[in-house]
Amino acid sequence: MLAHYEVYEFHPVVAKLQVYCSEDLGAFYLDVLKDRLYTTAPKSLARRSAQTVLWNITHAMLRWMAPFLSFTAEEAWKVFGNSESIFIEEYAEIGSPDNDLLAKWNRIREIRDVANKEIEALRSEGKVGSSLQANLVVTAAPEDHALLAGLGEDLKFVFIASAVALERGDALAVRAVPSADAKCDRCWHWRADVGVDAQHPALCGRCVANLFGPGEPRVHA
């Protein structure tokens, strides 16, 4: 984008930002991040780290948008910024891309797209409402299996399903089935431990831990 700005090419910047907002942020990152923001403890590392990333993304985007959305960027800067005007700021330093990390998450997103099609098929049959009502069984070849297994317990948050079972196989295959468990009133996940705490019969175990205990560990999602 900065290379385009050097030669006053504004339209490619607008197009790239639109794709970034709709595909990378809206369709993936923010979609996954909602559970962490809504359900983990307010002062938890999981929630605070997510807020830090959102703060950095917002500051970077306001600078990118300022040349063509000048008034909007300036109005937003009055809320987010710490100087007189965004037009005395410099572009954010985001460093060089990590190609291995990009390749890893691109593949995870491809597998997630396959899972979403299976969940959508269940939804069209009226067997589930939201994706959280579905449990997934993902069969994957060794390389994909290792990739997904590396996410640990956070895999279900990436796929936005209540449970994901990972199996080894020769090729990628995803099966989605409706959950037989109860729905937690707070996080909307369908879990076997809903009502495990008699004092909070409508909550699952992780919500009880996030509200009244040490909270759940979150590493990848």
Steps between C-alpha positions, in 0.01 A plus 500: 500500500780740581656430160171602337489820704851590381364535147156636602309181413205515736260247344725194559533599866122522536459160333761332719354646819152381401629146448693514827196619696254255346715188461781509756325691776125457462485147360776354714695683769218699664265204461738279698591773749143563618494208741823610666374858540152404619565205729844523662555695821523881454857523630620168358808478282284350223263798487761771559731362231210497254421862584866592447497348151175683415653826623801452271282401202281808552795736519658352188174514305424860593836602356443296184153651450587861581604607144159408352266498804644812652207622708407152625859423598536834678174451693605152607844629597338729757388181678798269441791735448733675740607798290334807352430349158549178308662705225809561709542124555709249305393165362514212746804273498374144458822324410567239233243225441564152640441287191493173693238636737293633211514162326396323822191713554406503133484120511302504825253738338465269198416210731261723692320582174443128443361468853271800449345333193419193707346710776300697243363172363375412850349846535316473168350170624379677814714284729702787650456873543840654559832331425552459876224240503717276284775259596767426241705195419798599286703230328830630369817379332817515715605855405154649552448291813818641656395851400159470666627307801738787570201716589409268789177578682471828308416314177128515575518880533667532160225288341230667716356163600430365846730199453751380242634143491817456298581172328784380276430392145624508143302804388305791641139427595266684735181365655260723693239368742254680731612517860307291752613718791334798665555862399678735740298817552812717512741382227239314288728197469331160522693311768467195720598698811210746491353503852803329656500779760173481692518871583506586129285235329479687167877544458768268368819421689720742311260791553491425872881502498513826303251672728587362842826310468846518341362513145579280201836511322488630142805479277411505131143628469 
